[in-house]
Amino acid sequence: MLAVLILVCTLVLAYFIGNEFKTIAEMKGHDGSRYFWWSFLLGPVGYLMVVALPDRKGNAEKPVSLIDDATSIVDELPEL
């Protein structure tokens, strides 16, 4: 009985985690359902696949220059 409860809890948790990584993949412009299943079935390997996905949305701004007017260094970090 305890093993069944642990199995059900593990599957429910894997579902919710996979759903979050599906959302992340969709935010990056990829097919979310594919990455849901990778995350659901493979766990940490699927998570790393989603984290490593490139951003296809194309909403990156122009590169932030570290040097402003070639004299002073800008002390702000670029937004990623």
Biopython code that builds the backbone (N, CA, C, O; Angstrom):
import numpy as np
from Bio.PDB.StructureBuilder import StructureBuilder

atoms = [
    (1, "MET", "N", (0.821, -1.196, 0.000)),
    (1, "MET", "CA", (0.000, 0.000, 0.000)),
    (1, "MET", "C", (0.867, 1.263, 0.000)),
    (1, "MET", "O", (0.570, 2.222, -0.712)),
    (2, "LEU", "N", (1.923, 1.259, 0.788)),
    (2, "LEU", "CA", (2.818, 2.417, 0.860)),
    (2, "LEU", "C", (3.539, 2.622, -0.468)),
    (2, "LEU", "O", (3.758, 3.758, -0.889)),
    (3, "ALA", "N", (3.908, 1.527, -1.127)),
    (3, "ALA", "CA", (4.593, 1.632, -2.422)),
    (3, "ALA", "C", (3.677, 2.260, -3.467)),
    (3, "ALA", "O", (4.139, 3.046, -4.294)),
    (4, "VAL", "N", (2.406, 1.934, -3.444)),
    (4, "VAL", "CA", (1.456, 2.511, -4.393)),
    (4, "VAL", "C", (1.301, 4.011, -4.138)),
    (4, "VAL", "O", (1.246, 4.801, -5.080)),
    (5, "LEU", "N", (1.233, 4.395, -2.885)),
    (5, "LEU", "CA", (1.117, 5.806, -2.528)),
    (5, "LEU", "C", (2.349, 6.589, -2.977)),
    (5, "LEU", "O", (2.225, 7.699, -3.495)),
    (6, "ILE", "N", (3.521, 6.023, -2.784)),
    (6, "ILE", "CA", (4.769, 6.667, -3.221)),
    (6, "ILE", "C", (4.791, 6.792, -4.748)),
    (6, "ILE", "O", (5.191, 7.827, -5.279)),
    (7, "LEU", "N", (4.364, 5.747, -5.448)),
    (7, "LEU", "CA", (4.324, 5.781, -6.912)),
    (7, "LEU", "C", (3.364, 6.854, -7.418)),
    (7, "LEU", "O", (3.694, 7.593, -8.345)),
    (8, "VAL", "N", (2.188, 6.942, -6.820)),
    (8, "VAL", "CA", (1.204, 7.941, -7.236)),
    (8, "VAL", "C", (1.730, 9.350, -6.972)),
    (8, "VAL", "O", (1.598, 10.230, -7.823)),
    (9, "CYS", "N", (2.324, 9.567, -5.805)),
    (9, "CYS", "CA", (2.882, 10.887, -5.481)),
    (9, "CYS", "C", (4.010, 11.256, -6.438)),
    (9, "CYS", "O", (4.120, 12.410, -6.850)),
    (10, "THR", "N", (4.845, 10.290, -6.792)),
    (10, "THR", "CA", (5.944, 10.542, -7.725)),
    (10, "THR", "C", (5.413, 10.917, -9.106)),
    (10, "THR", "O", (5.931, 11.837, -9.739)),
    (11, "LEU", "N", (4.389, 10.215, -9.575)),
    (11, "LEU", "CA", (3.804, 10.528, -10.881)),
    (11, "LEU", "C", (3.123, 11.890, -10.892)),
    (11, "LEU", "O", (3.226, 12.621, -11.878)),
    (12, "VAL", "N", (2.435, 12.240, -9.824)),
    (12, "VAL", "CA", (1.778, 13.541, -9.745)),
    (12, "VAL", "C", (2.821, 14.652, -9.727)),
    (12, "VAL", "O", (2.671, 15.660, -10.417)),
    (13, "LEU", "N", (3.869, 14.469, -8.944)),
    (13, "LEU", "CA", (4.940, 15.464, -8.884)),
    (13, "LEU", "C", (5.637, 15.594, -10.238)),
    (13, "LEU", "O", (5.935, 16.707, -10.672)),
    (14, "ALA", "N", (5.899, 14.468, -10.909)),
    (14, "ALA", "CA", (6.533, 14.500, -12.229)),
    (14, "ALA", "C", (5.633, 15.202, -13.238)),
    (14, "ALA", "O", (6.126, 15.893, -14.130)),
    (15, "TYR", "N", (4.317, 15.033, -13.108)),
    (15, "TYR", "CA", (3.384, 15.722, -14.004)),
    (15, "TYR", "C", (3.487, 17.241, -13.841)),
    (15, "TYR", "O", (3.593, 17.969, -14.827)),
    (16, "PHE", "N", (3.454, 17.711, -12.600)),
    (16, "PHE", "CA", (3.503, 19.160, -12.372)),
    (16, "PHE", "C", (4.846, 19.751, -12.781)),
    (16, "PHE", "O", (4.893, 20.848, -13.338)),
    (17, "ILE", "N", (5.925, 19.050, -12.515)),
    (17, "ILE", "CA", (7.247, 19.532, -12.937)),
    (17, "ILE", "C", (7.336, 19.543, -14.464)),
    (17, "ILE", "O", (7.823, 20.511, -15.048)),
    (18, "GLY", "N", (6.873, 18.483, -15.107)),
    (18, "GLY", "CA", (6.875, 18.431, -16.564)),
    (18, "GLY", "C", (6.037, 19.535, -17.178)),
    (18, "GLY", "O", (6.394, 20.085, -18.221)),
    (19, "ASN", "N", (4.920, 19.864, -16.533)),
    (19, "ASN", "CA", (4.066, 20.934, -17.022)),
    (19, "ASN", "C", (4.768, 22.291, -16.927)),
    (19, "ASN", "O", (4.607, 23.128, -17.815)),
    (20, "GLU", "N", (5.538, 22.518, -15.869)),
    (20, "GLU", "CA", (6.293, 23.768, -15.739)),
    (20, "GLU", "C", (7.379, 23.864, -16.814)),
    (20, "GLU", "O", (7.583, 24.931, -17.394)),
    (21, "PHE", "N", (8.072, 22.759, -17.081)),
    (21, "PHE", "CA", (9.100, 22.782, -18.118)),
    (21, "PHE", "C", (8.480, 22.900, -19.512)),
    (21, "PHE", "O", (9.116, 23.424, -20.426)),
    (22, "LYS", "N", (7.255, 22.422, -19.682)),
    (22, "LYS", "CA", (6.517, 22.637, -20.935)),
    (22, "LYS", "C", (6.278, 24.129, -21.133)),
    (22, "LYS", "O", (6.461, 24.655, -22.231)),
    (23, "THR", "N", (5.871, 24.804, -20.069)),
    (23, "THR", "CA", (5.639, 26.243, -20.132)),
    (23, "THR", "C", (6.924, 26.995, -20.463)),
    (23, "THR", "O", (6.905, 27.941, -21.250)),
    (24, "ILE", "N", (8.026, 26.583, -19.873)),
    (24, "ILE", "CA", (9.316, 27.223, -20.138)),
    (24, "ILE", "C", (9.708, 27.030, -21.600)),
    (24, "ILE", "O", (10.172, 27.967, -22.249)),
    (25, "ALA", "N", (9.523, 25.813, -22.119)),
    (25, "ALA", "CA", (9.854, 25.554, -23.530)),
    (25, "ALA", "C", (8.990, 26.401, -24.457)),
    (25, "ALA", "O", (9.477, 26.899, -25.472)),
    (26, "GLU", "N", (7.714, 26.569, -24.119)),
    (26, "GLU", "CA", (6.840, 27.403, -24.939)),
    (26, "GLU", "C", (7.252, 28.871, -24.869)),
    (26, "GLU", "O", (7.151, 29.586, -25.865)),
    (27, "MET", "N", (7.714, 29.327, -23.709)),
    (27, "MET", "CA", (8.187, 30.701, -23.574)),
    (27, "MET", "C", (9.423, 30.934, -24.438)),
    (27, "MET", "O", (9.664, 32.049, -24.901)),
    (28, "LYS", "N", (10.199, 29.881, -24.652)),
    (28, "LYS", "CA", (11.387, 29.987, -25.492)),
    (28, "LYS", "C", (11.068, 29.794, -26.970)),
    (28, "LYS", "O", (11.958, 29.911, -27.813)),
    (29, "GLY", "N", (9.806, 29.497, -27.297)),
    (29, "GLY", "CA", (9.396, 29.380, -28.686)),
    (29, "GLY", "C", (9.462, 27.975, -29.254)),
    (29, "GLY", "O", (9.512, 27.816, -30.473)),
    (30, "HIS", "N", (9.462, 26.961, -28.420)),
    (30, "HIS", "CA", (9.531, 25.569, -28.871)),
    (30, "HIS", "C", (8.201, 24.865, -28.607)),
    (30, "HIS", "O", (7.347, 25.385, -27.888)),
    (31, "ASP", "N", (8.033, 23.681, -29.192)),
    (31, "ASP", "CA", (6.846, 22.864, -28.976)),
    (31, "ASP", "C", (6.860, 22.333, -27.548)),
    (31, "ASP", "O", (7.698, 21.499, -27.204)),
    (32, "GLY", "N", (5.952, 22.802, -26.728)),
    (32, "GLY", "CA", (5.960, 22.452, -25.315)),
    (32, "GLY", "C", (5.617, 21.012, -25.021)),
    (32, "GLY", "O", (6.154, 20.434, -24.077)),
    (33, "SER", "N", (4.720, 20.406, -25.819)),
    (33, "SER", "CA", (4.286, 19.041, -25.513)),
    (33, "SER", "C", (5.432, 18.040, -25.628)),
    (33, "SER", "O", (5.513, 17.081, -24.861)),
    (34, "ARG", "N", (6.301, 18.274, -26.580)),
    (34, "ARG", "CA", (7.455, 17.386, -26.737)),
    (34, "ARG", "C", (8.340, 17.442, -25.485)),
    (34, "ARG", "O", (8.780, 16.405, -24.990)),
    (35, "TYR", "N", (8.593, 18.618, -24.990)),
    (35, "TYR", "CA", (9.482, 18.766, -23.846)),
    (35, "TYR", "C", (8.794, 18.420, -22.532)),
    (35, "TYR", "O", (9.465, 18.136, -21.540)),
    (36, "PHE", "N", (7.449, 18.442, -22.512)),
    (36, "PHE", "CA", (6.736, 17.917, -21.356)),
    (36, "PHE", "C", (7.073, 16.442, -21.172)),
    (36, "PHE", "O", (7.407, 15.992, -20.076)),
    (37, "TRP", "N", (6.977, 15.699, -22.284)),
    (37, "TRP", "CA", (7.220, 14.256, -22.182)),
    (37, "TRP", "C", (8.679, 13.949, -21.870)),
    (37, "TRP", "O", (8.961, 13.016, -21.118)),
    (38, "TRP", "N", (9.616, 14.717, -22.432)),
    (38, "TRP", "CA", (11.022, 14.500, -22.082)),
    (38, "TRP", "C", (11.236, 14.733, -20.584)),
    (38, "TRP", "O", (11.929, 13.959, -19.922)),
    (39, "SER", "N", (10.646, 15.790, -20.062)),
    (39, "SER", "CA", (10.806, 16.098, -18.637)),
    (39, "SER", "C", (10.071, 15.084, -17.770)),
    (39, "SER", "O", (10.576, 14.689, -16.720)),
    (40, "PHE", "N", (8.897, 14.663, -18.192)),
    (40, "PHE", "CA", (8.106, 13.715, -17.412)),
    (40, "PHE", "C", (8.770, 12.345, -17.347)),
    (40, "PHE", "O", (8.839, 11.732, -16.282)),
    (41, "LEU", "N", (9.262, 11.864, -18.498)),
    (41, "LEU", "CA", (9.797, 10.507, -18.552)),
    (41, "LEU", "C", (11.251, 10.401, -18.109)),
    (41, "LEU", "O", (11.631, 9.408, -17.488)),
    (42, "LEU", "N", (12.065, 11.395, -18.412)),
    (42, "LEU", "CA", (13.495, 11.292, -18.126)),
    (42, "LEU", "C", (13.954, 12.089, -16.918)),
    (42, "LEU", "O", (15.105, 11.966, -16.497)),
    (43, "GLY", "N", (13.081, 12.897, -16.360)),
    (43, "GLY", "CA", (13.428, 13.649, -15.158)),
    (43, "GLY", "C", (14.532, 14.660, -15.391)),
    (43, "GLY", "O", (14.410, 15.513, -16.270)),
    (44, "PRO", "N", (15.614, 14.583, -14.619)),
    (44, "PRO", "CA", (16.681, 15.584, -14.707)),
    (44, "PRO", "C", (17.292, 15.732, -16.102)),
    (44, "PRO", "O", (17.715, 16.830, -16.465)),
    (45, "VAL", "N", (17.348, 14.673, -16.879)),
    (45, "VAL", "CA", (17.877, 14.780, -18.236)),
    (45, "VAL", "C", (16.954, 15.663, -19.082)),
    (45, "VAL", "O", (17.433, 16.495, -19.852)),
    (46, "GLY", "N", (15.661, 15.492, -18.948)),
    (46, "GLY", "CA", (14.699, 16.324, -19.659)),
    (46, "GLY", "C", (14.740, 17.764, -19.194)),
    (46, "GLY", "O", (14.581, 18.684, -19.996)),
    (47, "TYR", "N", (14.956, 17.968, -17.892)),
    (47, "TYR", "CA", (15.051, 19.335, -17.367)),
    (47, "TYR", "C", (16.236, 20.053, -17.996)),
    (47, "TYR", "O", (16.128, 21.211, -18.399)),
    (48, "LEU", "N", (17.359, 19.365, -18.079)),
    (48, "LEU", "CA", (18.552, 19.973, -18.663)),
    (48, "LEU", "C", (18.349, 20.274, -20.144)),
    (48, "LEU", "O", (18.865, 21.271, -20.651)),
    (49, "MET", "N", (17.601, 19.418, -20.843)),
    (49, "MET", "CA", (17.324, 19.680, -22.256)),
    (49, "MET", "C", (16.543, 20.982, -22.420)),
    (49, "MET", "O", (16.839, 21.775, -23.314)),
    (50, "VAL", "N", (15.550, 21.203, -21.563)),
    (50, "VAL", "CA", (14.746, 22.419, -21.659)),
    (50, "VAL", "C", (15.578, 23.642, -21.284)),
    (50, "VAL", "O", (15.466, 24.687, -21.925)),
    (51, "VAL", "N", (16.396, 23.520, -20.271)),
    (51, "VAL", "CA", (17.235, 24.641, -19.846)),
    (51, "VAL", "C", (18.207, 25.037, -20.957)),
    (51, "VAL", "O", (18.513, 26.219, -21.121)),
    (52, "ALA", "N", (18.690, 24.063, -21.717)),
    (52, "ALA", "CA", (19.681, 24.335, -22.766)),
    (52, "ALA", "C", (19.062, 24.809, -24.082)),
    (52, "ALA", "O", (19.796, 25.139, -25.014)),
    (53, "LEU", "N", (17.741, 24.850, -24.179)),
    (53, "LEU", "CA", (17.103, 25.271, -25.423)),
    (53, "LEU", "C", (17.436, 26.726, -25.745)),
    (53, "LEU", "O", (17.458, 27.571, -24.849)),
    (54, "PRO", "N", (17.695, 27.020, -27.013)),
    (54, "PRO", "CA", (17.905, 28.424, -27.394)),
    (54, "PRO", "C", (16.565, 29.157, -27.457)),
    (54, "PRO", "O", (15.511, 28.542, -27.623)),
    (55, "ASP", "N", (16.627, 30.458, -27.323)),
    (55, "ASP", "CA", (15.428, 31.283, -27.384)),
    (55, "ASP", "C", (15.099, 31.575, -28.843)),
    (55, "ASP", "O", (15.877, 32.231, -29.535)),
    (56, "ARG", "N", (13.955, 31.095, -29.313)),
    (56, "ARG", "CA", (13.537, 31.302, -30.695)),
    (56, "ARG", "C", (12.616, 32.504, -30.866)),
    (56, "ARG", "O", (12.248, 32.840, -31.991)),
    (57, "LYS", "N", (12.251, 33.134, -29.806)),
    (57, "LYS", "CA", (11.292, 34.238, -29.878)),
    (57, "LYS", "C", (11.866, 35.442, -30.598)),
    (57, "LYS", "O", (11.119, 36.202, -31.214)),
    (58, "GLY", "N", (13.181, 35.634, -30.535)),
    (58, "GLY", "CA", (13.800, 36.760, -31.211)),
    (58, "GLY", "C", (13.525, 38.082, -30.522)),
    (58, "GLY", "O", (13.548, 39.133, -31.162)),
    (59, "ASN", "N", (13.265, 38.043, -29.222)),
    (59, "ASN", "CA", (12.988, 39.273, -28.508)),
    (59, "ASN", "C", (14.220, 39.798, -27.773)),
    (59, "ASN", "O", (14.105, 40.584, -26.833)),
    (60, "ALA", "N", (15.375, 39.363, -28.203)),
    (60, "ALA", "CA", (16.597, 39.855, -27.587)),
    (60, "ALA", "C", (16.864, 41.278, -28.071)),
    (60, "ALA", "O", (16.723, 41.590, -29.253)),
    (61, "GLU", "N", (17.243, 42.108, -27.149)),
    (61, "GLU", "CA", (17.536, 43.492, -27.493)),
    (61, "GLU", "C", (18.947, 43.575, -28.039)),
    (61, "GLU", "O", (19.687, 42.592, -28.045)),
    (62, "LYS", "N", (19.308, 44.767, -28.499)),
    (62, "LYS", "CA", (20.659, 44.931, -29.005)),
    (62, "LYS", "C", (21.653, 44.723, -27.866)),
    (62, "LYS", "O", (21.328, 45.008, -26.714)),
    (63, "PRO", "N", (22.846, 44.236, -28.161)),
    (63, "PRO", "CA", (23.822, 43.972, -27.115)),
    (63, "PRO", "C", (24.140, 45.231, -26.307)),
    (63, "PRO", "O", (24.246, 46.331, -26.848)),
    (64, "VAL", "N", (24.285, 45.036, -25.008)),
    (64, "VAL", "CA", (24.597, 46.152, -24.129)),
    (64, "VAL", "C", (26.099, 46.361, -24.126)),
    (64, "VAL", "O", (26.867, 45.430, -23.883)),
    (65, "SER", "N", (26.502, 47.559, -24.392)),
    (65, "SER", "CA", (27.927, 47.881, -24.411)),
    (65, "SER", "C", (28.424, 48.080, -22.990)),
    (65, "SER", "O", (27.766, 48.737, -22.184)),
    (66, "LEU", "N", (29.576, 47.517, -22.684)),
    (66, "LEU", "CA", (30.159, 47.690, -21.354)),
    (66, "LEU", "C", (30.879, 49.021, -21.222)),
    (66, "LEU", "O", (31.164, 49.477, -20.115)),
    (67, "ILE", "N", (31.165, 49.627, -22.335)),
    (67, "ILE", "CA", (31.868, 50.909, -22.303)),
    (67, "ILE", "C", (30.953, 51.971, -22.893)),
    (67, "ILE", "O", (30.485, 51.847, -24.025)),
    (68, "ASP", "N", (30.702, 53.019, -22.111)),
    (68, "ASP", "CA", (29.840, 54.107, -22.548)),
    (68, "ASP", "C", (30.701, 55.293, -22.958)),
    (68, "ASP", "O", (31.481, 55.804, -22.155)),
    (69, "ASP", "N", (30.565, 55.725, -24.191)),
    (69, "ASP", "CA", (31.335, 56.841, -24.750)),
    (69, "ASP", "C", (32.847, 56.586, -24.720)),
    (69, "ASP", "O", (33.631, 57.535, -24.736)),
    (70, "ALA", "N", (33.245, 55.370, -24.679)),
    (70, "ALA", "CA", (34.647, 54.961, -24.725)),
    (70, "ALA", "C", (35.493, 55.561, -23.601)),
    (70, "ALA", "O", (36.721, 55.573, -23.694)),
    (71, "THR", "N", (34.854, 56.056, -22.549)),
    (71, "THR", "CA", (35.640, 56.621, -21.451)),
    (71, "THR", "C", (35.262, 56.025, -20.110)),
    (71, "THR", "O", (36.142, 55.736, -19.299)),
    (72, "SER", "N", (33.991, 55.835, -19.858)),
    (72, "SER", "CA", (33.585, 55.314, -18.554)),
    (72, "SER", "C", (32.955, 53.930, -18.722)),
    (72, "SER", "O", (32.297, 53.653, -19.725)),
    (73, "ILE", "N", (33.160, 53.090, -17.752)),
    (73, "ILE", "CA", (32.607, 51.734, -17.785)),
    (73, "ILE", "C", (31.229, 51.763, -17.138)),
    (73, "ILE", "O", (31.064, 52.286, -16.036)),
    (74, "VAL", "N", (30.250, 51.204, -17.823)),
    (74, "VAL", "CA", (28.895, 51.147, -17.294)),
    (74, "VAL", "C", (28.851, 50.053, -16.237)),
    (74, "VAL", "O", (29.297, 48.931, -16.478)),
    (75, "ASP", "N", (28.307, 50.382, -15.057)),
    (75, "ASP", "CA", (28.314, 49.405, -13.968)),
    (75, "ASP", "C", (26.973, 48.664, -13.839)),
    (75, "ASP", "O", (26.588, 48.262, -12.741)),
    (76, "GLU", "N", (26.277, 48.490, -14.948)),
    (76, "GLU", "CA", (25.037, 47.736, -14.944)),
    (76, "GLU", "C", (25.243, 46.389, -15.631)),
    (76, "GLU", "O", (26.005, 46.271, -16.590)),
    (77, "LEU", "N", (24.559, 45.398, -15.126)),
    (77, "LEU", "CA", (24.594, 44.085, -15.759)),
    (77, "LEU", "C", (23.567, 44.054, -16.884)),
    (77, "LEU", "O", (22.488, 44.630, -16.745)),
    (78, "PRO", "N", (23.882, 43.395, -17.991)),
    (78, "PRO", "CA", (22.908, 43.297, -19.075)),
    (78, "PRO", "C", (21.748, 42.409, -18.670)),
    (78, "PRO", "O", (21.930, 41.459, -17.909)),
    (79, "GLU", "N", (20.554, 42.708, -19.170)),
    (79, "GLU", "CA", (19.395, 41.877, -18.907)),
    (79, "GLU", "C", (19.432, 40.677, -19.822)),
    (79, "GLU", "O", (19.646, 40.810, -21.027)),
    (80, "LEU", "N", (19.226, 39.516, -19.260)),
    (80, "LEU", "CA", (19.252, 38.285, -20.042)),
    (80, "LEU", "C", (17.854, 37.843, -20.369)),
    (80, "LEU", "O", (17.668, 36.819, -21.027)),
]
sb = StructureBuilder()
sb.init_structure("model")
sb.init_model(0)
sb.init_chain("A")
sb.init_seg("    ")
for serial, (resi, resn, name, xyz) in enumerate(atoms, 1):
    if name == "N":
        sb.init_residue(resn, " ", resi, " ")
    sb.init_atom(name, np.array(xyz, "f"), 0.0, 1.0, " ", f" {name:<3s}", serial, name[0])
structure = sb.get_structure()
